[in-house]
């Protein structure tokens, strides 16, 4: 008569349960190109402002007055903005911050063009950086319009670049469920993200025209 042996599994170690890998997401080619283009536009503006700022300082040391090429009249006067105290709010020229931050934006865009993917924390950190950028340029815009009383064209280019990248990065995070939002908002952003930066920039244009009107071309 054969005996049935019952295998004792109580002493065997349980198989290890591995946590699922975090979801990583990449962007479309159009989104990647938008980041590269807006980053390059902001970098160009920051670079030119940095060079002009250096020439202004060199002119003061040598006793010569340097006038930036974008200083067209008393209102559109890049030099007035560059020499204001708001231009060094962190203790160093603001464009130096732009040289770093816009360079990062270009790197992210180029990475997406190579089909790189990033986890949620990366996209939220990137979104926070663009949020800081849009808040900072909004403050600079207010200072330019109502405190310095002058407009810098290169600064305006950086404003537009920052605004566009902020809205599109935010839209990207909402559509990928990295930021919570109702379904109607997601559906709207899927088709009409462009409305947000256009409206935002339109408001700025209206504020500029209300502030100075025809004096911009005087």
C-alpha positions in Angstrom: 0.0 0.0 0.0 1.6 3.3 -1.1 1.7 6.3 1.1 0.9 9.8 -0.2 3.5 12.4 0.8 2.1 15.8 1.5 4.6 18.6 0.7 5.1 21.0 3.6 5.1 24.5 2.1 4.9 26.4 5.3 8.6 26.7 5.5 9.2 27.7 1.9 9.8 31.5 1.3 7.0 33.3 -0.5 8.0 34.6 -4.0 9.0 38.3 -3.9 6.4 40.7 -5.2 8.0 43.4 -7.3 6.3 46.8 -7.4 5.1 47.9 -10.8 7.5 50.2 -12.6 6.3 53.9 -12.6 4.6 55.0 -15.8 6.8 57.0 -18.1 5.5 59.2 -20.8 7.1 60.9 -23.8 5.9 63.8 -25.9 4.9 64.1 -29.5 7.2 65.5 -32.1 5.2 68.7 -32.3 5.4 69.1 -28.5 9.1 68.5 -28.6 9.6 71.0 -31.3 7.6 73.6 -29.5 9.8 73.2 -26.4 12.9 73.5 -28.6 11.6 76.6 -30.4 10.4 78.4 -27.3 13.5 77.5 -25.4 15.7 78.8 -28.2 13.6 82.1 -28.4 14.0 82.6 -24.7 17.7 81.7 -24.9 18.3 84.2 -27.7 16.6 87.0 -25.8 18.6 86.2 -22.6 21.8 86.1 -24.6 21.4 89.4 -26.3 20.3 91.1 -23.1 23.3 89.7 -21.4 25.7 91.0 -24.1 24.0 94.5 -24.1 24.1 94.6 -20.3 27.8 93.9 -20.4 28.3 96.7 -23.0 26.4 99.1 -20.9 28.7 98.4 -17.9 31.8 98.6 -20.1 30.6 102.0 -21.4 30.2 103.3 -17.9 33.7 102.3 -17.0 35.2 103.9 -20.1 33.0 107.0 -20.0 31.1 106.1 -23.2 27.4 105.7 -23.5 26.2 102.5 -25.1 22.6 102.4 -26.5 21.2 99.0 -27.2 19.8 98.5 -30.7 16.3 97.8 -29.4 16.1 101.2 -27.7 13.9 103.0 -30.3 12.4 105.8 -28.2 11.7 106.7 -24.6 9.0 104.0 -24.3 10.6 101.2 -26.2 13.9 101.5 -24.4 15.8 98.3 -23.5 18.5 100.3 -21.8 16.1 101.7 -19.3 14.9 98.2 -18.4 18.4 96.8 -18.2 19.6 99.5 -15.8 16.6 99.2 -13.5 16.9 97.6 -10.1 14.3 95.0 -11.2 16.8 93.7 -13.7 18.9 92.2 -10.9 16.2 91.1 -8.5 18.1 88.0 -7.4 21.4 89.9 -6.9 22.7 89.1 -10.4 21.4 90.0 -13.9 18.1 88.2 -14.6 19.2 87.0 -18.1 21.8 84.8 -16.5 18.9 82.8 -15.0 17.3 82.7 -18.4 20.5 81.3 -20.0 20.3 78.3 -17.6 16.5 77.7 -17.6 15.9 78.1 -21.3 18.8 75.8 -22.0 17.1 73.2 -19.8 13.9 73.6 -21.8 15.9 73.0 -25.1 17.5 69.8 -23.6 14.0 68.4 -22.6 12.7 69.1 -26.1 15.7 67.5 -27.8 15.3 64.4 -25.5 11.7 64.1 -26.5 12.8 64.1 -30.2 14.9 61.0 -29.4 11.7 59.4 -28.0 12.8 59.7 -24.4 10.2 59.1 -21.8 10.0 60.5 -18.2 8.0 59.6 -15.1 5.3 61.7 -13.4 7.6 63.4 -10.9 9.8 64.7 -13.8 6.9 66.2 -15.7 5.5 67.8 -12.5 8.9 69.3 -11.7 9.2 70.6 -15.2 5.7 72.1 -14.9 6.6 73.8 -11.6 9.6 75.3 -13.3 7.5 76.8 -16.1 5.0 78.0 -13.5 7.8 79.8 -11.7 8.9 81.2 -15.1 5.4 82.5 -16.0 4.9 84.1 -12.5 8.3 85.8 -12.8 7.7 87.2 -16.3 4.3 88.4 -15.1 6.0 90.3 -12.3 8.5 91.7 -14.7 5.8 92.8 -17.1 4.0 94.7 -14.3 7.3 96.3 -13.3 8.0 97.3 -16.9 4.6 98.8 -17.5 3.9 100.5 -14.2 7.2 101.1 -12.4 10.0 101.3 -14.9 7.7 102.9 -17.6 9.7 101.3 -20.5 9.4 98.3 -22.7 12.2 95.9 -23.7 11.5 94.1 -27.0 13.9 91.2 -26.1 12.2 90.9 -22.7 8.9 90.7 -24.5 10.1 87.8 -26.6 11.1 86.0 -23.5 7.7 86.7 -22.0 5.9 85.1 -25.0 8.2 82.1 -25.1 7.7 81.4 -21.3 3.9 81.8 -21.6 3.6 79.4 -24.5 5.8 76.7 -22.9 3.9 77.0 -19.6 0.5 76.5 -21.1 1.5 73.6 -23.3 3.4 71.8 -20.6 0.4 72.2 -18.2 -1.9 70.9 -21.0 0.4 67.9 -21.5 0.3 67.0 -17.8 -3.4 67.3 -17.6 -4.0 65.2 -20.7 -1.7 62.5 -19.3 -3.4 62.5 -15.9 -0.4 63.8 -14.1 -2.5 66.8 -13.0 -6.1 66.2 -11.9 -8.7 67.9 -14.0 -12.4 67.2 -15.0 -13.1 65.4 -18.2 -14.4 68.5 -20.0 -11.1 70.3 -19.3 -9.1 67.4 -20.7 -11.3 67.4 -23.8 -10.9 71.1 -24.3 -7.1 70.9 -23.9 -6.9 68.0 -26.4 -8.2 70.4 -29.1 -7.8 74.0 -28.0 -4.6 74.4 -25.9 -3.5 77.1 -28.3 -6.4 79.3 -27.1 -4.8 79.7 -23.7 -1.4 81.2 -24.7 -3.0 83.3 -27.4 -5.5 84.8 -24.9 -2.7 85.3 -22.3 -0.5 87.1 -24.8 -3.5 89.1 -26.1 -4.2 90.4 -22.6 -0.6 91.6 -22.4 -0.8 93.3 -25.8 -4.0 95.1 -24.6 -2.3 96.2 -21.4 0.6 97.6 -23.4 -1.6 99.5 -25.8 -3.8 100.8 -22.9 -0.7 101.9 -21.1 1.1 103.7 -23.9 -1.1 103.6 -27.1 0.4 105.5 -30.0 3.4 106.6 -27.9 5.0 103.2 -28.7 5.7 104.5 -32.2 6.4 108.1 -31.5 
